[in-house]
């Protein structure tokens, strides 16, 4: 058994788990954070994307034990004070989801794209960087629109925060 | 995934002492963990190398380049000094997997696994790189010994790779449209006195150097110089993704594109 300690959405958590426990299993089954989804289970679909120490990773392809000592952010950690994160709001406004299964991973990937490329990220870059996230409903068009809009909003709120 | 025992090593010696007979070193885990999840591998122990000091990072001193084994693909892709010294290896790092995989996967893991479709082995051959381990230094030419096979001894750990930046280099790959793995990837490096070429993804023997292409390019470093070269279909992989004949054709096309893109 492995003793794991990490910060999940700002809260320190500790548990003793089977060594082979995947991070996604730990989040869903130990922490009841079921917003992070398991789609393909073969490291391709991106429904399980979370941020570990600020970087997007596939939580189905990392052991909980490997994440011990890290800061983990899941989709549940984005909204604050009853308000959606700007990227979540952008997906709502721009109809960036249909069935919604891929959406948590899409939004975590989207925020990572903005973190890496900034608020003015162009459409080509967004499409390229969604390579690790699969959606079977939308045809991606509205997801790309949502991310571009969410990026601009994030840029605006970053500026506001700086002021 | 079958049961396994996870250990986090705090030094190379600690890692080597824990590997045992049926253990596996764990780097980024982007190949090993999916393989274990499919029950295609069942190591008794996983020795996590990620917290060992000194195994990560990129040093560029003029033409001399050293990349720590635990350096991620994202770090290789985004290091400006490395891009200036050897742009093709940065581009290679940025074309592996997807952004999330690139945040975890490492150059050392890729090299130690020597998947026949992995990208880095072709760069190591073309760049005449040295593979550093916890025990010795191994020339890339001696390191890659066949599909999923390397010169690493039981328990030996890759710690870094180093090479001298070439005058010109280029990498092109034809990606499987579903998996994004290379169906043929060619790295060309012009070292001034000689040209070296590494081919991945295509051969049934794993990564290799095509002697006739190197000779032709050493005489005349241009895509046209490859017109007279031929790729033996008998050496190529053949599977549902592409026949040997198709892959042989791809190797030459990718080689020409890599030369055209080299600068």
Interface residues (C-beta under 8 A of the other chain):
Chain A: X2 X18 X19 X20 X22 X41 X42 X43 X46 X49 X55 X56 X57 X58 X60 X61 X62 X63 X65 X66 X68 X109 X112 X113 X116 X129 X131 X132 X133
Chain B: X1 X2 X3 X4 X5 X6 X8 X26 X29 X30 X33 X34 X36 X37 X38 X46 X48 X50 X74 X97 X98 X99 X100 X101 X103 X104 X180
